[in-house]
Amino acid sequence: MAVTFKGLDEALAYVKQKENAMIEAVKDVLANTASDVERQAIASAPSQWEGIPLNIKQKIDKKSFNNGLLWKVGLDVPSTGEQFEAWMEFGTGLSAREILSNPQYSQEVRTLARTYYRNGQGRIIGQPYLMPAFFRNTDNLVTEMVSEINKVLK
């Protein structure tokens, strides 16, 4: 006994024909999302701490990889020296403990924050700016991509 599917070849050919348009639609959603995260993080980043000017806003940037299928939004900072940008995001001491207990923060984010740990006695009250922008703008990311793909396929 054999099972045949009528129209399967035509359906597969149609999807293949629309493949590039679907990929471009996904790239557009990802680029727009990265721009929104960047814009909101810049708007929310603190400009000073205890009267000391900070230039965090100028360091926030988005970068595209894998021909637009991967975006990273973060800070362009040296890996050595003081890390006020991270300390302002996550806080130090009790503030860090409180901020990082947020259930939205994945283990990956907590591990990243831990790399800036010193002695747990810090007194910088965190003012999260990057992670909240990420959470707000990626909440419906998959739904938006599916919607754009469906528009291409219609």
C-alpha positions in Angstrom: 0.0 0.0 0.0 1.4 3.4 -0.9 0.3 6.8 0.2 0.4 9.7 -2.2 0.1 13.4 -1.5 -1.5 15.4 -4.2 0.0 18.9 -4.6 3.0 18.3 -2.4 5.5 18.9 -5.1 3.7 22.2 -6.0 3.7 23.2 -2.4 7.4 22.6 -1.9 8.2 24.4 -5.1 6.1 27.4 -3.9 7.9 27.5 -0.6 11.3 27.2 -2.3 10.3 30.1 -4.6 9.4 32.3 -1.6 12.5 31.2 0.5 14.5 34.4 -0.1 11.6 36.7 0.6 10.9 34.8 3.8 14.5 35.1 4.9 14.5 38.9 4.1 11.3 39.3 6.1 12.9 37.6 9.1 16.0 39.8 8.7 13.8 42.9 8.7 12.1 41.9 11.9 15.4 41.2 13.6 17.0 44.4 12.4 14.0 46.4 13.6 14.0 44.7 16.9 17.7 45.3 17.4 17.2 49.0 16.5 14.3 49.2 19.0 16.4 47.6 21.8 19.3 49.9 21.0 17.1 53.0 21.0 15.4 52.2 24.2 18.6 51.2 26.0 20.2 54.5 25.0 17.1 56.4 26.3 17.2 54.5 29.6 20.9 54.5 30.3 22.0 56.7 33.2 24.1 59.7 32.3 25.7 60.1 35.7 26.5 58.4 39.0 26.9 60.5 42.1 27.6 63.6 40.0 30.2 61.8 37.9 29.3 62.0 34.2 29.0 58.7 32.4 29.1 58.1 28.7 27.2 54.8 28.6 24.7 56.1 26.1 27.5 56.7 23.5 28.8 53.1 24.0 25.5 51.3 23.2 25.6 49.8 19.8 24.0 47.1 17.6 26.0 44.8 15.3 24.8 42.5 12.6 26.3 39.0 12.0 25.5 36.1 9.7 24.2 38.3 6.9 21.6 39.9 9.2 20.2 36.8 10.8 22.0 37.5 14.1 22.1 40.8 15.9 23.9 41.8 19.1 23.1 44.9 21.0 25.5 45.8 23.8 28.2 48.1 24.9 31.5 48.7 23.1 33.8 48.7 26.2 37.3 47.4 26.9 37.4 44.1 28.8 39.8 45.5 31.4 39.5 48.3 34.0 36.4 49.7 35.7 33.1 48.4 34.4 30.7 51.1 35.4 28.5 50.2 32.4 27.8 46.7 33.8 27.7 47.9 37.4 25.0 50.4 36.4 23.1 47.7 34.6 23.2 45.0 37.3 24.1 47.0 40.4 26.6 45.9 43.0 26.1 44.4 46.5 22.5 44.1 47.6 21.3 45.9 44.5 22.8 43.3 42.3 21.2 40.5 44.3 17.8 42.2 44.0 18.1 43.0 40.3 19.4 39.5 39.3 16.6 37.8 41.2 14.2 39.0 38.4 12.7 35.8 37.0 13.1 37.2 33.4 16.9 37.1 33.8 18.2 33.8 32.4 21.1 31.9 33.8 23.2 33.2 30.9 22.5 36.8 32.0 23.3 36.0 35.6 26.6 34.3 34.6 27.5 37.4 32.6 26.7 39.7 35.6 28.8 37.4 37.8 31.9 38.2 35.6 31.8 41.8 37.0 31.6 40.6 40.6 34.2 41.9 43.0 33.5 41.3 46.7 29.8 41.7 47.1 30.2 44.9 49.1 29.5 47.4 46.4 27.1 50.2 46.9 26.1 51.1 43.3 22.3 51.0 43.0 21.7 49.4 39.6 19.7 51.3 36.9 19.0 48.5 34.4 18.8 49.9 30.9 19.8 47.2 28.4 18.0 44.1 29.7 14.6 45.8 30.2 14.9 47.1 26.6 15.7 43.6 25.4 12.7 42.1 27.3 10.3 44.7 26.0 11.3 44.3 22.4 11.8 40.5 22.2 8.6 39.5 23.9 6.7 38.9 20.7 9.6 38.3 18.4 8.7 34.8 17.2 5.1 35.9 16.6 6.3 38.9 14.5 8.5 36.6 12.4 5.8 34.1 11.8 3.4 36.9 10.9 5.9 38.4 8.3 6.6 34.9 6.9 2.8 34.3 6.5 2.5 37.6 4.7 5.2 36.5 2.2 3.4 33.2 1.7 0.0 34.7 0.9 
